[in-house]
Amino acid sequence: MARAIPFNALILAGNRREGDPVAAMAGVSHKALAPINGVPMLLRLYRTLRACPGIESIHVCIDDGALLNAVPDLAAARDAGMLRLVAPGESPAASLAHALEEIGLGHPLLVTTADHPLLDVAMVGYLLDHAPEDADLAVGLADGAIVTARYPGAIRTFYRFQGQRVSGCNLFLARGAGARRVALYWRRMERFRKKPLRLVWEVGPLALLRLVLGRLSLADAFAHLSRRIGARIQPVLLPFPEAPIDVDKPADFTLVGEILRQREGGAI
């Protein structure tokens, strides 16, 4: 179904500076190029986004556009202007901040990562259809209960709120000017990752204490961050247990391969 408002998409496909275990295991320079069941992850993301109704343009943030030459379909899309390159920053947050400036927000910008080959059209459509129109940034999350019920062996990072556990889905929709402030705040937080006291101060000591004590609800947490940053940030709970399963580790690579074989009609 075509959507009244078109959107753009950005795939973050940079490499870890310290090296990546999945890339090393697959024998490729970048994790985004690692093939799962014979198809490079970045190509899977590109095909999914091309299949989404309402998409205007697709961008990829990667260290060097020449890397796409290793995947003929991606190289052809780049050469035809169907996959546009965005220069990366020194970190994911810096890359996002730069991309928001370069691409702009004339249309809403869907942001995801190249290590999320389980992303499908239904997940994208759900976020687009349920993201509040007045949110500067909508953040895709999944309830921990549906994830562990379907995939009890999946190793995910869950954030505990009052009466609820959620996991991030590497899926965002930026549509307001405040999204740039979110990217800049994230970038600042990255600089303090080795300074825990400064991190506590940036988040807010009282909010962090409530979170630790299990007294902070998901809605309260997003309201607090929105006030702290000066942007309206809203969560969208996706009803898909696969939504938060990305490929951070070799064990994830194996699990995602099994899920894709099931989805694509092969035997596990």
Backbone as numpy.savetxt, mean C-alpha at the origin, in Angstrom:
# Nx Ny Nz CAx CAy CAz Cx Cy Cz
-18.18 -1.63 -13.88 -19.02 -0.44 -13.88 -18.13 0.80 -13.88
-18.38 1.70 -14.82 -17.57 2.91 -14.90 -17.91 3.85 -13.76
-16.92 4.52 -13.23 -17.14 5.47 -12.14 -17.19 6.88 -12.70
-18.01 7.73 -12.05 -18.20 9.09 -12.55 -16.90 9.88 -12.46
-16.12 9.63 -11.42 -14.88 10.37 -11.22 -13.69 9.46 -11.50
-12.87 9.78 -12.49 -11.69 8.95 -12.76 -10.65 9.09 -11.66
-9.73 8.16 -11.62 -8.66 8.22 -10.63 -7.35 7.79 -11.26
-6.26 8.19 -10.65 -4.93 7.75 -11.05 -4.43 6.72 -10.04
-3.37 6.02 -10.40 -2.82 4.99 -9.51 -1.30 5.11 -9.47
-0.76 4.81 -8.31 0.69 4.83 -8.11 1.11 3.52 -7.45
2.11 2.86 -8.04 2.69 1.66 -7.46 4.07 2.02 -6.93
4.28 1.85 -5.63 5.60 2.07 -5.04 6.42 0.80 -5.21
7.52 0.88 -5.96 8.29 -0.32 -6.30 9.78 -0.13 -6.05
10.11 0.73 -5.09 11.51 0.93 -4.77 12.12 -0.25 -4.05
13.42 -0.21 -3.86 14.15 -1.30 -3.22 14.66 -0.86 -1.86
14.77 -1.80 -0.93 15.41 -1.49 0.35 16.90 -1.23 0.12
17.39 -0.21 0.78 18.81 0.11 0.61 19.70 -1.00 1.17
19.22 -1.69 2.20 20.03 -2.73 2.82 19.85 -4.08 2.13
19.12 -4.13 1.03 18.88 -5.38 0.34 17.59 -6.01 0.79
17.04 -6.87 -0.03 15.75 -7.48 0.27 15.85 -8.99 0.19
15.37 -9.72 1.22 15.50 -11.18 1.20 14.69 -11.86 0.10
13.54 -11.28 -0.26 12.73 -11.87 -1.32 13.42 -11.71 -2.67
13.99 -10.52 -2.92 14.72 -10.31 -4.17 15.92 -11.25 -4.26
16.62 -11.42 -3.14 17.78 -12.32 -3.13 17.35 -13.76 -3.40
16.26 -14.18 -2.79 15.76 -15.54 -2.99 15.37 -15.78 -4.45
14.75 -14.76 -5.08 14.28 -14.90 -6.46 15.37 -14.64 -7.48
16.52 -14.12 -7.04 17.61 -13.85 -7.96 17.38 -12.66 -8.86
16.67 -11.63 -8.32 16.40 -10.42 -9.09 16.93 -9.22 -8.32
17.09 -8.10 -9.01 17.64 -6.91 -8.36 16.64 -6.24 -7.44
15.35 -6.31 -7.79 14.30 -5.63 -7.05 13.17 -6.62 -6.72
12.67 -6.53 -5.51 11.58 -7.42 -5.12 10.39 -7.31 -6.06
10.12 -6.11 -6.56 8.98 -5.91 -7.45 9.04 -6.79 -8.69
10.26 -7.19 -9.08 10.44 -8.00 -10.29 10.44 -9.50 -10.01
10.32 -9.88 -8.75 10.32 -11.30 -8.39 9.07 -11.97 -8.94
9.22 -13.06 -9.70 8.03 -13.73 -10.25 7.39 -14.67 -9.23
6.09 -14.58 -9.11 5.31 -15.54 -8.32 4.44 -16.32 -9.29
4.61 -17.62 -9.29 3.92 -18.49 -10.26 4.16 -18.00 -11.69
5.40 -17.57 -11.93 5.81 -17.21 -13.29 5.53 -15.78 -13.72
4.87 -15.00 -12.87 4.52 -13.62 -13.26 5.14 -12.64 -12.26
5.99 -11.71 -12.72 6.58 -10.73 -11.81 5.50 -9.96 -11.03
5.78 -9.69 -9.76 4.78 -9.03 -8.92 4.34 -7.70 -9.50
5.27 -6.90 -9.99 4.91 -5.60 -10.53 3.98 -5.74 -11.74
4.20 -6.74 -12.56 3.32 -6.97 -13.71 1.92 -7.35 -13.24
1.83 -8.13 -12.18 0.51 -8.49 -11.63 -0.24 -7.23 -11.18
0.47 -6.34 -10.49 -0.17 -5.10 -10.03 -0.62 -4.25 -11.21
0.24 -4.14 -12.22 -0.12 -3.33 -13.39 -1.37 -3.90 -14.07
-1.42 -5.20 -14.24 -2.59 -5.82 -14.90 -3.86 -5.62 -14.09
-3.75 -5.72 -12.77 -4.92 -5.50 -11.92 -5.44 -4.08 -12.07
-4.53 -3.12 -12.02 -4.96 -1.73 -12.10 -5.52 -1.40 -13.49
-4.95 -1.99 -14.53 -5.48 -1.77 -15.88 -6.91 -2.28 -16.00
-7.24 -3.28 -15.20 -8.58 -3.87 -15.26 -9.61 -3.12 -14.42
-9.16 -2.13 -13.66 -10.07 -1.39 -12.77 -10.83 -0.32 -13.55
-12.16 -0.30 -13.47 -12.92 0.75 -14.15 -12.59 2.12 -13.58
-12.52 3.11 -14.45 -12.35 4.49 -14.03 -10.91 4.96 -13.93
-9.95 4.07 -14.23 -8.56 4.48 -14.06 -8.14 5.40 -15.21
-7.44 6.48 -14.86 -7.00 7.45 -15.86 -5.56 7.16 -16.27
-4.66 7.02 -15.31 -3.26 6.72 -15.64 -2.63 5.95 -14.49
-1.60 5.16 -14.82 -0.89 4.35 -13.84 0.56 4.81 -13.81
1.07 5.00 -12.61 2.44 5.46 -12.41 3.18 4.42 -11.56
4.47 4.31 -11.78 5.29 3.43 -10.95 6.50 4.22 -10.45
6.75 4.10 -9.17 7.91 4.73 -8.56 8.98 3.66 -8.39
10.01 3.70 -9.22 11.04 2.67 -9.22 12.40 3.33 -9.46
13.46 2.70 -8.99 14.78 3.32 -9.01 15.27 3.71 -10.41
14.94 2.88 -11.38 15.44 3.12 -12.74 14.45 2.53 -13.72
13.94 3.35 -14.64 12.98 2.86 -15.61 13.52 1.75 -16.48
14.85 1.67 -16.62 15.45 0.61 -17.43 15.23 -0.76 -16.81
14.94 -0.82 -15.52 14.67 -2.11 -14.88 13.46 -2.80 -15.50
12.55 -2.02 -16.05 11.34 -2.59 -16.66 11.66 -3.36 -17.93
12.86 -3.17 -18.49 13.23 -3.90 -19.70 13.29 -5.40 -19.46
13.45 -5.80 -18.20 13.50 -7.23 -17.88 12.13 -7.89 -18.01
11.06 -7.09 -18.09 9.70 -7.62 -18.22 9.09 -6.98 -19.46
9.08 -7.69 -20.59 8.64 -7.08 -21.85 7.30 -6.37 -21.80
6.31 -6.94 -21.10 5.00 -6.31 -21.05 5.07 -4.95 -20.33
5.88 -4.86 -19.29 6.03 -3.59 -18.59 6.81 -2.58 -19.42
7.84 -3.06 -20.10 8.62 -2.17 -20.97 7.73 -1.61 -22.09
6.88 -2.46 -22.65 5.98 -2.01 -23.71 4.98 -0.99 -23.18
4.47 -1.21 -21.96 3.53 -0.26 -21.36 4.21 1.08 -21.09
5.45 1.02 -20.63 6.22 2.25 -20.40 6.42 3.00 -21.71
6.84 2.30 -22.75 7.14 2.95 -24.03 5.88 3.52 -24.68
4.73 2.91 -24.38 3.47 3.40 -24.95 2.85 4.51 -24.10
3.49 4.86 -23.00 2.95 5.90 -22.12 1.83 5.42 -21.23
1.62 4.11 -21.16 0.55 3.57 -20.32 1.01 3.29 -18.90
2.31 3.28 -18.70 2.90 3.14 -17.37 3.94 4.24 -17.24
3.65 5.21 -16.41 4.49 6.41 -16.32 5.43 6.31 -15.12
6.62 6.81 -15.29 7.65 6.69 -14.26 7.64 7.91 -13.33
7.85 7.63 -12.06 8.02 8.67 -11.05 9.33 8.37 -10.32
10.17 9.37 -10.19 11.45 9.17 -9.51 11.24 8.91 -8.03
11.99 7.97 -7.45 11.83 7.67 -6.02 12.56 8.67 -5.15
12.15 8.72 -3.87 12.88 9.48 -2.87 13.76 8.53 -2.08
14.31 9.04 -0.98 15.23 8.22 -0.19 14.50 7.23 0.71
13.16 7.29 0.73 12.37 6.39 1.56 10.97 6.30 0.95
10.15 5.32 1.38 8.78 5.26 0.86 7.99 6.54 1.09
8.14 7.14 2.28 7.42 8.38 2.57 7.87 9.51 1.66
9.19 9.62 1.45 9.71 10.66 0.56 9.25 10.42 -0.88
9.19 9.16 -1.28 8.71 8.83 -2.63 7.25 9.25 -2.80
6.45 8.98 -1.78 5.03 9.36 -1.86 4.88 10.87 -1.90
5.63 11.58 -1.07 5.54 13.04 -1.06 5.91 13.60 -2.43
6.98 13.07 -3.02 7.39 13.53 -4.35 6.33 13.20 -5.40
5.77 11.99 -5.33 4.77 11.58 -6.31 3.52 12.44 -6.24
3.10 12.80 -5.03 1.92 13.65 -4.89 2.14 15.00 -5.55
3.36 15.51 -5.47 3.67 16.78 -6.13 3.71 16.62 -7.65
4.32 15.52 -8.11 4.50 15.34 -9.55 3.19 14.97 -10.26
2.44 14.06 -9.66 1.19 13.60 -10.29 0.07 14.58 -10.04
0.05 15.15 -8.82 -1.02 16.06 -8.45 -2.27 15.32 -8.03
-3.24 16.09 -7.59 -4.50 15.50 -7.13 -5.68 16.06 -7.92
-5.45 16.29 -9.20 -6.55 16.65 -10.08 -7.59 15.55 -10.12
-7.11 14.32 -10.02 -7.97 13.15 -9.80 -7.49 12.49 -8.51
-8.37 11.77 -7.82 -7.92 11.00 -6.66 -6.79 10.05 -7.07
-5.86 9.84 -6.13 -4.70 8.98 -6.41 -4.75 7.75 -5.52
-4.88 6.59 -6.15 -4.80 5.32 -5.44 -3.33 4.95 -5.31
-2.91 4.59 -4.12 -1.51 4.25 -3.86 -1.44 2.83 -3.31
-0.56 2.02 -3.89 -0.33 0.67 -3.38 1.15 0.34 -3.57
1.51 -0.88 -3.22 2.91 -1.29 -3.30 3.05 -2.50 -4.23
4.23 -2.62 -4.83 4.46 -3.69 -5.81 4.51 -5.07 -5.18
4.67 -5.13 -3.84 4.75 -6.45 -3.20 3.39 -6.92 -2.70
2.33 -6.47 -3.38 0.96 -6.86 -3.01 0.27 -7.54 -4.20
0.81 -8.68 -4.66 0.24 -9.32 -5.85 -1.15 -9.91 -5.65
-1.63 -9.98 -4.42 -2.99 -10.47 -4.18 -4.04 -9.38 -4.38
-3.61 -8.14 -4.56 -4.56 -7.06 -4.81 -5.39 -7.39 -6.04
-6.70 -7.20 -5.94 -7.55 -7.47 -7.10 -8.53 -6.32 -7.31
-9.29 -6.43 -8.38 -10.20 -5.36 -8.78 -11.26 -5.11 -7.70
-11.72 -6.18 -7.05 -12.75 -6.02 -6.02 -12.24 -5.20 -4.85
-11.00 -5.42 -4.43 -10.44 -4.66 -3.32 -10.32 -3.18 -3.68
-9.81 -2.91 -4.87 -9.68 -1.52 -5.31 -11.05 -0.86 -5.37
-12.00 -1.55 -5.97 -13.35 -1.01 -6.10 -13.99 -0.73 -4.75
-13.75 -1.61 -3.78 -14.35 -1.43 -2.46 -13.79 -0.17 -1.80
-12.48 0.03 -1.89 -11.90 1.24 -1.30 -12.44 2.49 -1.98
-12.49 2.47 -3.30 -12.98 3.64 -4.03 -14.43 3.96 -3.68
-15.24 2.92 -3.51 -16.67 3.11 -3.27 -16.98 3.47 -1.82
-16.08 3.12 -0.88 -16.38 3.33 0.53 -15.53 4.41 1.18
-14.57 4.95 0.47 -13.77 6.04 1.04 -14.63 7.29 1.16
-14.68 7.90 2.36 -15.47 9.13 2.52 -14.99 10.22 1.56
-15.93 10.90 0.94 -15.57 11.89 -0.06 -14.81 13.07 0.53
-15.01 13.34 1.82 -14.33 14.49 2.42 -13.01 14.11 3.10
-12.58 12.86 2.95 -11.30 12.45 3.54 -10.15 12.86 2.63
-9.13 13.49 3.22 -7.92 13.78 2.45 -7.21 12.48 2.09
-7.23 11.53 3.02 -6.58 10.24 2.80 -7.42 9.14 3.42
-7.80 8.15 2.62 -8.48 6.95 3.12 -7.46 5.83 3.20
-7.48 5.09 4.28 -6.49 4.04 4.55 -7.20 2.68 4.59
-6.80 1.78 3.71 -7.39 0.44 3.70 -6.83 -0.40 4.84
-7.73 -1.01 5.62 -7.36 -1.88 6.72 -8.20 -3.15 6.63
-7.75 -4.19 7.33 -8.52 -5.43 7.42 -8.64 -5.83 8.87
-9.81 -6.32 9.25 -10.02 -6.79 10.61 -9.22 -8.07 10.82
-8.46 -8.11 11.91 -7.61 -9.27 12.17 -8.38 -10.56 12.26
-9.64 -10.50 12.71 -10.42 -11.73 12.89 -10.66 -12.45 11.57
-10.95 -11.69 10.50 -11.22 -12.36 9.22 -9.94 -12.89 8.59
-8.82 -12.23 8.88 -7.54 -12.68 8.33 -7.11 -13.99 8.97
-7.11 -14.03 10.30 -6.64 -15.24 10.99 -7.63 -16.40 10.83
-8.90 -16.10 10.65 -9.87 -17.17 10.44 -9.62 -17.89 9.11
-9.25 -17.13 8.09 -9.03 -17.71 6.76 -7.59 -18.21 6.60
-6.63 -17.47 7.16 -5.21 -17.81 7.00 -4.53 -17.80 8.37
-4.78 -18.82 9.18 -4.22 -18.81 10.55 -2.70 -18.82 10.59
-2.06 -19.28 9.52 -0.61 -19.32 9.50 0.05 -18.07 8.97
-0.74 -17.12 8.51 -0.17 -15.89 7.95 0.45 -15.04 9.06
1.67 -14.60 8.84 2.36 -13.76 9.83 2.14 -12.31 9.43
1.27 -11.63 10.15 0.93 -10.24 9.87 1.22 -9.38 11.08
1.38 -8.10 10.84 1.48 -7.14 11.93 0.08 -6.61 12.21
-0.39 -6.82 13.43 -1.72 -6.34 13.81 -1.58 -5.21 14.81
-2.40 -4.20 14.63 -2.45 -3.08 15.56 -3.69 -3.24 16.43
-3.50 -3.20 17.72 -4.59 -3.47 18.66 -5.23 -2.17 19.13
-6.53 -2.09 18.91 -7.30 -0.97 19.41 -8.37 -1.52 20.36
-9.14 -0.64 20.90 -10.16 -1.06 21.86 -11.13 -2.03 21.21
-11.05 -3.30 21.61 -11.97 -4.31 21.10 -11.74 -4.73 19.67
-10.58 -4.42 19.09 -10.38 -4.70 17.66 -8.90 -4.79 17.33
-8.58 -5.72 16.40 -7.24 -5.80 15.84 -7.35 -5.55 14.35
-6.46 -4.74 13.81 -6.49 -4.48 12.37 -5.09 -4.60 11.80
-5.04 -4.85 10.49 -3.77 -4.92 9.77 -3.85 -4.00 8.57
-2.73 -3.34 8.27 -2.68 -2.49 7.09 -2.70 -3.29 5.81
-3.23 -2.67 4.75 -3.40 -3.36 3.47 -2.57 -2.75 2.34
-1.66 -1.84 2.66 -0.86 -1.19 1.61 -1.74 -0.63 0.50
-2.84 -0.01 0.91 -3.79 0.52 -0.06 -4.36 1.83 0.50
-4.18 2.90 -0.27 -4.57 4.23 0.19 -5.24 4.97 -0.96
-6.10 5.91 -0.60 -6.69 6.79 -1.60 -6.52 8.23 -1.14
-5.69 8.98 -1.88 -5.45 10.40 -1.59 -6.32 11.23 -2.50
-7.07 12.15 -1.90 -7.92 12.98 -2.75 -8.00 14.44 -2.30
-7.37 14.78 -1.19 -7.40 16.16 -0.70 -6.00 16.67 -0.43
-5.88 18.01 -0.32 -4.57 18.62 -0.12 -3.90 18.13 1.16
-4.69 17.72 2.16 -4.11 17.23 3.40 -3.29 15.97 3.23
-3.48 15.25 2.13 -2.70 14.03 1.90 -1.21 14.35 1.84
-0.86 15.51 1.34 0.55 15.90 1.29 1.10 16.09 2.70
0.27 16.63 3.59 0.72 16.79 4.98 0.93 15.44 5.65
0.10 14.46 5.28 0.28 13.10 5.82 1.62 12.53 5.37
1.93 12.68 4.08 3.20 12.16 3.56 4.39 12.83 4.23
4.30 14.14 4.46 5.40 14.86 5.11 5.54 14.44 6.57
4.42 14.20 7.23 4.46 13.73 8.63 5.10 12.35 8.69
4.70 11.46 7.77 5.29 10.12 7.71 6.79 10.21 7.46
7.17 11.12 6.58 8.59 11.30 6.27 9.36 11.76 7.52
8.76 12.66 8.29 9.40 13.13 9.51 9.52 12.00 10.54
8.48 11.17 10.64 8.50 10.05 11.58 9.60 9.06 11.22
9.84 8.87 9.91 10.91 7.96 9.49 12.27 8.42 10.02
12.47 9.71 10.07 13.75 10.23 10.53 13.97 9.97 12.02
12.88 9.76 12.76 12.98 9.55 14.20 12.87 8.09 14.61
12.99 7.17 13.63 12.76 5.76 13.95 13.78 5.21 14.96
14.93 5.84 15.08 15.93 5.40 16.07 15.94 6.30 17.30
14.90 7.14 17.42 14.78 8.03 18.57 13.39 7.83 19.19
13.23 6.77 20.00 11.90 6.39 20.49 11.20 7.49 21.27
11.93 8.27 22.06 11.28 9.33 22.83 10.71 10.40 21.91
11.44 10.70 20.83 10.93 11.70 19.87 9.70 11.15 19.14
9.71 9.84 18.84 8.54 9.23 18.20 7.31 9.34 19.10
7.51 9.05 20.40 6.40 9.16 21.35 5.86 10.59 21.36
6.76 11.56 21.35 6.33 12.96 21.35 5.56 13.32 20.09
6.03 12.83 18.93 5.37 13.13 17.66 3.97 12.53 17.61
3.81 11.31 18.11 2.49 10.67 18.10 1.58 11.31 19.14
2.15 11.65 20.29 1.37 12.18 21.40 1.38 11.20 22.55
2.01 11.54 23.68 2.18 10.59 24.79 0.86 10.03 25.33
-0.16 10.88 25.48 -1.42 10.41 26.05 -2.12 9.42 25.12
-2.11 9.72 23.82 -2.73 8.80 22.85 -2.00 7.47 22.83
-0.67 7.53 22.89 0.12 6.30 22.89 -0.15 5.48 24.14
-0.30 6.15 25.29 -0.60 5.44 26.53 -1.96 4.76 26.45
-2.94 5.47 25.91 -4.28 4.86 25.75 -4.22 3.66 24.83
-3.40 3.73 23.77 -3.25 2.61 22.84 -2.64 1.41 23.57
-1.58 1.64 24.33 -0.91 0.57 25.07 -1.87 -0.08 26.07
-2.71 0.72 26.71 -3.65 0.20 27.70 -4.92 -0.37 27.08
-5.01 -0.34 25.76 -6.19 -0.88 25.09 -7.42 -0.02 25.21
-7.24 1.29 25.42 -8.37 2.19 25.63 -8.58 3.16 24.48
-7.87 2.93 23.40 -7.99 3.81 22.23 -8.71 3.05 21.12
-9.84 3.56 20.69 -10.57 2.92 19.60 -9.95 3.29 18.26
-10.31 2.53 17.24 -9.81 2.83 15.90 -10.24 4.22 15.45
-11.51 4.55 15.69 -12.01 5.87 15.30 -11.28 6.97 16.04
-11.04 6.76 17.35 -10.33 7.77 18.14 -8.89 7.95 17.64
-8.26 6.84 17.27 -6.88 6.90 16.79 -6.79 7.74 15.52
-7.72 7.52 14.58 -7.68 8.28 13.33 -8.06 9.74 13.56
-8.96 9.98 14.51 -9.31 11.36 14.83 -8.11 12.08 15.44
-7.36 11.38 16.31 -6.18 11.97 16.92 -5.12 12.30 15.87
-4.84 11.35 14.98 -3.85 11.60 13.94 -4.28 12.73 13.01
-5.57 12.78 12.72 -6.07 13.84 11.85 -5.82 15.21 12.47
-6.09 15.32 13.76 -5.84 16.60 14.45 -4.34 16.90 14.50
-3.56 15.87 14.77 -2.11 16.05 14.91 -1.48 16.55 13.61
-1.96 15.99 12.50 -1.34 16.28 11.20 -2.00 17.48 10.51
-3.28 17.71 10.82 -4.00 18.76 10.11 -4.57 18.28 8.80
-5.01 17.03 8.78 -5.59 16.43 7.57 -6.67 15.45 8.02
-7.68 15.24 7.19 -8.73 14.30 7.55 -8.36 12.92 7.01
-8.05 12.01 7.93 -7.64 10.65 7.59 -8.72 9.71 8.08
-9.18 8.82 7.20 -10.28 7.91 7.56 -9.92 6.47 7.22
-10.25 5.53 8.11 -10.01 4.11 7.80 -11.17 3.55 6.97
-10.84 2.59 6.13 -11.85 1.81 5.40 -11.52 0.35 5.65
-12.42 -0.37 6.32 -12.19 -1.78 6.61 -12.61 -2.61 5.40
-11.64 -3.30 4.81 -11.90 -4.12 3.62 -12.31 -5.53 4.05
-13.37 -6.08 3.48 -13.86 -7.40 3.90 -13.18 -8.56 3.17
-11.89 -8.43 2.91 -11.15 -9.44 2.15 -9.98 -9.93 2.99
-9.95 -11.20 3.38 -8.84 -11.68 4.22 -7.48 -11.63 3.53
-7.47 -11.59 2.19 -6.20 -11.50 1.46 -5.65 -10.08 1.38
-6.47 -9.09 1.70 -6.08 -7.70 1.49 -4.80 -7.28 2.21
-4.53 -7.76 3.44 -3.31 -7.32 4.10 -2.10 -8.22 3.87
-2.23 -9.24 3.03 -1.14 -10.20 2.87 -0.24 -9.75 1.71
0.90 -9.19 2.06 1.87 -8.79 1.05 3.09 -9.71 1.15
4.14 -9.38 0.43 5.31 -10.26 0.36 6.51 -9.55 0.97
6.61 -9.64 2.28 7.74 -9.04 2.98 8.89 -10.02 3.17
8.54 -11.30 3.28 9.51 -12.34 3.64 9.34 -13.55 2.73
10.36 -14.42 2.65 10.20 -15.64 1.84 8.98 -16.48 2.23
8.63 -16.50 3.53 7.44 -17.26 3.94 6.18 -16.66 3.32
6.12 -15.33 3.21 4.98 -14.68 2.56 4.93 -15.06 1.08
6.10 -15.13 0.46 6.21 -15.49 -0.95 5.55 -16.86 -1.20
5.82 -17.80 -0.30 5.25 -19.14 -0.42 3.74 -19.12 -0.25
3.27 -18.42 0.79 1.83 -18.35 1.06 1.09 -17.68 -0.10
1.61 -16.56 -0.58 0.96 -15.85 -1.67 0.93 -16.71 -2.93
2.00 -17.45 -3.17 2.01 -18.35 -4.33 0.91 -19.40 -4.24
0.68 -19.92 -3.05 -0.38 -20.92 -2.86 -1.76 -20.30 -3.08
-1.96 -19.11 -2.54 -3.24 -18.44 -2.72 -3.51 -18.14 -4.19
-2.48 -17.68 -4.90 -2.66 -17.37 -6.32 -2.94 -18.62 -7.14
-2.31 -19.74 -6.78 -2.60 -21.00 -7.51 -4.05 -21.40 -7.32
-4.55 -21.22 -6.10 -5.98 -21.50 -5.86 -6.84 -20.57 -6.68
-6.51 -19.29 -6.64 -7.33 -18.28 -7.32 -7.31 -18.49 -8.83
-6.17 -18.93 -9.36 -6.02 -19.05 -10.81 -6.31 -20.45 -11.32
-6.82 -21.27 -10.44 -7.31 -22.58 -10.88 -6.30 -23.69 -10.88
-5.12 -23.48 -10.27 -4.12 -24.53 -10.20 -4.19 -25.29 -8.88
-3.52 -26.38 -8.83 -3.47 -27.16 -7.59 -2.40 -26.60 -6.68
-2.64 -26.71 -5.36 -1.64 -26.28 -4.41 -0.60 -27.38 -4.25
